[in-house]
Each structure stands twice: as structure tokens, then as C-alpha cells.
């Protein structure tokens, strides 16, 4: 797999333009073209984005590249920031595999970029320690990697690979993944296990906004049950899939055509963490990390309204994902059960109404 692979580190120079400061496994002429094309790709994105990725074709060279772009602080650069790209280059016939391995490549790229920020000095020779770090991209053991088989799995790994050390360690420690596995009487979409086959993370996906109170309550109670009964479980991810078609669904095939994943803080005044675009730059999905399981009803309504406002300005958007991270210490509040249609339920409603009427009557008397 990826028998012929190369790597290229490029930095934007105000006088010379995009330049390849280090490369291996490819010719210098190819490295220079990759530096130019990867930089154009990164600069075409929102300037507020300080980190992200894309997969670009190199037609003349019959190659494709996974490009991780980043910004490093530099007082000598315009605006105090210098743009750089790290490209993993493969033969054109292997380009489809780049999409499947994107979360893994992003994870490794993040580490290399940390070394770039630590060791790179503008217009100075690249030190050996940084060369070794860049070269590590060439020795990734893809054959041993656990591959995502669905978009939601790809999405969660894309998110984890871009976040904190804790999040990235989840990918590193995951030795096996089970899908649609029954745990404590319920099926879970994805379950991650460590070397000892202990479950230490899980992903549950639902359309939370379409669930009634009883369904939401049962979900929260099940999450608490998992935390109480599985000591090795560190985090449960609950993915709220808000389909933006009129029937509340989304076309997964359209979403899977994502060619760029961008990390940003704001689009059209709405904040979220990641969004994916197609070949034409249209937003097809967006992703926000927020603990909606602890939100009040009015807060959920506000998020829902913002999502559909975004849909009006970006009609190509198929789905909005909201991710709740439930750690062992995370507080979640199960909703109160809905009143049933049984007589005792009706009595409660009538009783509450009577109490309200009596309260209002007493207030009127006091006013008199």
C-alpha cells in the first residue's frame, strides 16, 4: 500500500512565493510544483482558518497529495503569521485511499507541524531533528491502521485527530473497533477497545431533535448505565445527526464526496468546529462539539434555528452534526418523562392547572 510515497514541507516566502524547504521521495521539480499547488489550495480558504487539510490532484505528475496546511507565528511575516503546508504524495491510482486514510494522515501531520513550530527558523537550513520528523510520514504503517467504514466513523476520527492530546490519544490507543455492537441490552454504533480489549470509548448517533422526551430520557439513562457498569469506559460520544432535507434525512453519498475538511470558528456568524466541502467548494456538512445533553429546551431550539438559517444561505448543506462528549464526570440531565394519556397523567395536568388558577385568584384578591 502506497509503495511509492513522498513528502514535502513548504513555507510561504514573501519574496520567492511558496517554496519547498524540505522534501523526500520525490524529485525537486515535483516538490516545487506541490509547494505551489498546495499553497494556492490553502490560501483559497478562509483566512480565519489556521489549520486544515485537502486532497489535491497533480495531473501532469500523475500523482495526488494529502495536504495539511497550517499557520506559524512569525513577527517578520505580514500579519505576524506565516503559512505552511505539509504534503503526503502518492501515485494517482492510490488517490482514493487518501480519503480513507485522511484521519490517520491528519493525526501524524499534526505531530510534525508541532515540530515545525518548534524547530523551523525562516530562511535557515532545516535542522536534522525536523527532517526526521517530516520523514516519519513515510513510515506510517497503514496496514495496521483501523480503517473507518462509514462517514460517521470517518467524522469522529477526523475530529479526534485535530483536537487535544487526550483526543488524539484515543486514536492511538484504539486497537480494535466493533460496529453495531450490543452492550447492556442496546446496540451502539461504534465501540473502541484497547490492547486488553477493554471498551474505553463509544459512539452513539441519533437525531436528538426528533426524539420525544421519553426517548431522550431513555438515552440519558442508558448512558448513565454504561458509565456505572463499564469501569474502563472513559468517554461516550453522542452524535446528533440533524438531516437538513425536508423529511429530516440526508444523502450520505453526497456527504462522502467531501474533498476538503476545514477547521474554523465562524461561517456566516455561526460558530462550529469543522465543515466539509465538495469539489466546487460548496459546504456539504458542518460539525459542532457541544454538550447538548445538558442544554435547556430553549438552548436546543436556538441551535436548531441557527442550523436552518445556515441551510438557507448554504443550500448544498446536507447535514449538521453536533457532538456531545460525555466523560465519567460529565453531568447530564435526563428530561422529565412525558405525561401519559392515562387517567393519572390527566389528573396531574388538571391538578397543576387548578393550582395555577387558585394562585392567580389569591393574587387578584390581594390586589383588591
Secondary structure as GFF3:
##gff-version 3
##sequence-region A 1 368
A	DSSP	beta_strand	5	13	.	.	.	ID=ss1
A	DSSP	beta_strand	17	24	.	.	.	ID=ss2
A	DSSP	alpha_helix	28	43	.	.	.	ID=ss3
A	DSSP	beta_strand	51	58	.	.	.	ID=ss4
A	DSSP	beta_strand	63	73	.	.	.	ID=ss5
A	DSSP	three_ten_helix	78	80	.	.	.	ID=ss6
A	DSSP	beta_strand	81	91	.	.	.	ID=ss7
A	DSSP	three_ten_helix	92	94	.	.	.	ID=ss8
A	DSSP	alpha_helix	95	100	.	.	.	ID=ss9
A	DSSP	alpha_helix	102	119	.	.	.	ID=ss10
A	DSSP	alpha_helix	128	135	.	.	.	ID=ss11
A	DSSP	three_ten_helix	136	139	.	.	.	ID=ss12
A	DSSP	three_ten_helix	142	144	.	.	.	ID=ss13
A	DSSP	alpha_helix	151	160	.	.	.	ID=ss14
A	DSSP	alpha_helix	165	173	.	.	.	ID=ss15
A	DSSP	beta_strand	176	183	.	.	.	ID=ss16
A	DSSP	beta_strand	186	193	.	.	.	ID=ss17
A	DSSP	beta_strand	199	206	.	.	.	ID=ss18
A	DSSP	three_ten_helix	208	210	.	.	.	ID=ss19
A	DSSP	alpha_helix	213	229	.	.	.	ID=ss20
A	DSSP	beta_strand	235	243	.	.	.	ID=ss21
A	DSSP	alpha_helix	252	255	.	.	.	ID=ss22
A	DSSP	beta_strand	260	263	.	.	.	ID=ss23
A	DSSP	beta_strand	274	277	.	.	.	ID=ss24
A	DSSP	beta_strand	283	289	.	.	.	ID=ss25
A	DSSP	three_ten_helix	292	294	.	.	.	ID=ss26
A	DSSP	alpha_helix	297	313	.	.	.	ID=ss27
A	DSSP	beta_strand	319	327	.	.	.	ID=ss28
A	DSSP	alpha_helix	343	367	.	.	.	ID=ss29
###
